[in-house]
Amino acid sequence: MHKEELITLHQVMAEIKDFFEDNNPKSSFSDYYSLSVEPNQLHKSKMEHKHAIFVLGQEIAEAMKEVEYSASARIAARMKELARKTEKEIEYIH
């Protein structure tokens, strides 16, 4: 994926996050917020946006557990795995 496409995906996922936050105050996106990588930060690297997408995907899946537990748990686990992988890639680059 190109950086522009990742940023678009990041924006869509941020809107989904906003929906969960508005409809379920118990939803936690603390790991995502701790990254300090937002879709509108075009100066952030492609890898940083990719990592933010995986972290956000994991936390969205966690928020979805109340609706559909089994599928959401698998999604959350996979997103966590991908987030760790991209975090290692970012560390390697820097």
RAQUI-V21220 format. One record per residue. N is the residue number from 1. RES is the residue in one letter. OMEGA is omega in whole degrees, 0 to 359 (NA if undefined). BURIAL is 1 if it has 16 or more other ideal C-beta (glycine too) atoms within 10 Angstrom, else 0. Layout:
[[N | RES | OMEGA | BURIAL] [N | RES | OMEGA | BURIAL]]
This chain:
[[1 | M | 175 | 0] [2 | H | 182 | 0] [3 | K | 181 | 0] [4 | E | 178 | 0] [5 | E | 177 | 0] [6 | L | 179 | 1] [7 | I | 177 | 1] [8 | T | 177 | 0] [9 | L | 178 | 1] [10 | H | 179 | 1] [11 | Q | 180 | 0] [12 | V | 180 | 0] [13 | M | 176 | 1] [14 | A | 176 | 1] [15 | E | 176 | 0] [16 | I | 176 | 0] [17 | K | 179 | 1] [18 | D | 178 | 0] [19 | F | 180 | 0] [20 | F | 179 | 1] [21 | E | 180 | 0] [22 | D | 186 | 0] [23 | N | 180 | 0] [24 | N | 182 | 0] [25 | P | 179 | 0] [26 | K | 180 | 0] [27 | S | 181 | 1] [28 | S | 177 | 0] [29 | F | 185 | 1] [30 | S | 179 | 0] [31 | D | 179 | 0] [32 | Y | 181 | 1] [33 | Y | 181 | 0] [34 | S | 179 | 0] [35 | L | 184 | 1] [36 | S | 175 | 0] [37 | V | 180 | 1] [38 | E | 183 | 0] [39 | P | 183 | 1] [40 | N | 179 | 0] [41 | Q | 184 | 0] [42 | L | 181 | 0] [43 | H | 178 | 0] [44 | K | 184 | 1] [45 | S | 176 | 0] [46 | K | 181 | 0] [47 | M | 179 | 1] [48 | E | 177 | 1] [49 | H | 179 | 1] [50 | K | 178 | 1] [51 | H | 179 | 1] [52 | A | 179 | 1] [53 | I | 180 | 1] [54 | F | 178 | 1] [55 | V | 179 | 1] [56 | L | 177 | 1] [57 | G | 178 | 1] [58 | Q | 183 | 1] [59 | E | 174 | 1] [60 | I | 178 | 1] [61 | A | 176 | 1] [62 | E | 179 | 1] [63 | A | 180 | 1] [64 | M | 184 | 1] [65 | K | 180 | 0] [66 | E | 181 | 0] [67 | V | 185 | 0] [68 | E | 189 | 0] [69 | Y | 190 | 0] [70 | S | 181 | 0] [71 | A | 182 | 0] [72 | S | 179 | 1] [73 | A | 179 | 0] [74 | R | 179 | 0] [75 | I | 180 | 1] [76 | A | 180 | 1] [77 | A | 180 | 0] [78 | R | 179 | 0] [79 | M | 178 | 1] [80 | K | 178 | 1] [81 | E | 180 | 0] [82 | L | 178 | 1] [83 | A | 179 | 1] [84 | R | 180 | 0] [85 | K | 181 | 0] [86 | T | 177 | 1] [87 | E | 177 | 1] [88 | K | 178 | 0] [89 | E | 179 | 0] [90 | I | 179 | 0] [91 | E | 180 | 0] [92 | Y | 181 | 0] [93 | I | 183 | 0] [94 | H | NA | 0]]
